[in-house]
Amino acid sequence: MSINSSTRLPVIKITDNEEFATHDTLAIEEPLEIRMEYGDTDERIIRSISVTMRTPGNDAELALGFLFTEGIIRQPEDVNSAKHCFIACTENKENIIQVSLKEGVEPVLHNTERNFYTTSSCGVCGKASINSIKTVSTYNNSITENRVSSNLLHALPSALQKHQKVFAATGGLHASALFTFDGELVLVKEDVGRHNALDKMIGAALNKNILPLNQHILLLSGRISFELVQKAAMAGITIIAAVGAPSSLAVQLAEEFNITLVGFLRDQRFNMYTKPERILLLKYEDSY
């Protein structure tokens, strides 16, 4: 099946008060329903877990990442399959993903007690408190001996930009990227929703079986919100950098989880909000 992440639509452009008709490339936004199948072989249960607005593509990774970062599943071995609901569904098949858990695996469903309808900018709407996140986190981010240089951080945004294919065409997508401490790009995912882009990336990391991600740097193309720090903490990430600003609650959560948080990473500058000891500051002449 061919997946389209963008589309061409008619638009009227105005330049110097002159108008002309043309077409513009826009990012596609469509709903995705995440369903989960679990239980004994002769008593399988299918339950709708979430509906999120996303850019089509990497839907299975999005579903896996979402279920993991919300604490509903705990490890990749819990999952038997994750695929579009082509056989059991009669309509909107491409917008329904069904995750089947292995027999004997019980999902942690009390984490779904809040309403799991999310928009492309919502993410963690309704999450009760930081303590509720801490109770389901699998990894302890106490490792502090790993350090990265400021010069390496400065190089990451341009490295990400080279791989933002749909953003280059539309200007309308967020991206999450995973780098090693040597600056090697490991994964990059795009989506109209910033939390979806991160779920897609973490879902891909689950498939690659490389969690916890405590030997990697997470780079975000926009601002740092609470739900993004929460998802990163669930994956064991210890360094988050973003080209935008963090929220106050994002900083508070990063401090709680011993995560180094860097914001406004652009134009050879950045702010360090938490755990600055992981960043080795180099003067310009030190790099020569």
C-alpha positions, 0 to 999 in steps of 0.5 A: 500500500502506498502511503501519502504524507502530503497532498497538493491543494489549490491556493490563492497566493498574494504578492505585492497585493497581486493575487494568482492561483496555484497549488500548495503542498500540505501535510496530510492529517487524518485520524488513527484509531489504535485498537488492542487485542489481548487475552486467552486464545479462546477469549480474545478481547478487542478494545479501542485504546485511542484516537489520535490525529496523525500524518499517515505513515509508520502507523504501527510504530506510532501505535507501539510507541504510544502503548509503551510510553503510556505504560500499557505495554512494558516490552517489545516481547509483549507484542505479537503483531501490529498492523492495519485492520484490513480483514476484520474492519469494513471501513477506514481500514487504513486509519485503524491499527490493531496491536495484538498482544501475546497470550498471557500478556496482560496490558496495564489498562488502568493507565487508560482511565483518562479519556484517550482522545488526543489531538495533534497538539494535545498528547498528555491532556488530563494526566493527573500528576508527575507522580503518576508518570513515575509509577510506570517508568521502567528505567532509572535515569541515574547515569551521569558519566556520559557527556556530550560536547556543545559543538556536537549539539550545535551540529544536530539541527542541521543534520536533522533538517537534511532528513526532514523530507516531508517538512521540506515540502510542506513546512508543516510537520514536527520531527523527533530524531535520535542521535548517538553521543558521537552525533550519528543519526539513528532514527528520525520520524515526522508527524503533524503532531509532535507527540506522534513523531516521538511515539513513532521514533520510540516505536521504531526503537522498540522494533530495533530492540535498542531500549533503553535509549540512555546512550542517545540524544533526543532532538526535537524540532519544536518546543519541549512540552510535558508529554514529550519529556514523559515519553522520553523518560519512559524510553530511558532517554537522558539528554533532550535537546530542542530548537524551541522552548520548554514549558515550566512543567517540562523542566520540572519533570526533567529534573525529577527524572534526571534528564538533561534538558536543552532548549533554543538550540540554534544559531550557535547558542542554547539554554541548559535547564536541568542537569548541565553536567552532561554538557561539555562546553567548548569554546570556538577555538577549542574545536580546532 
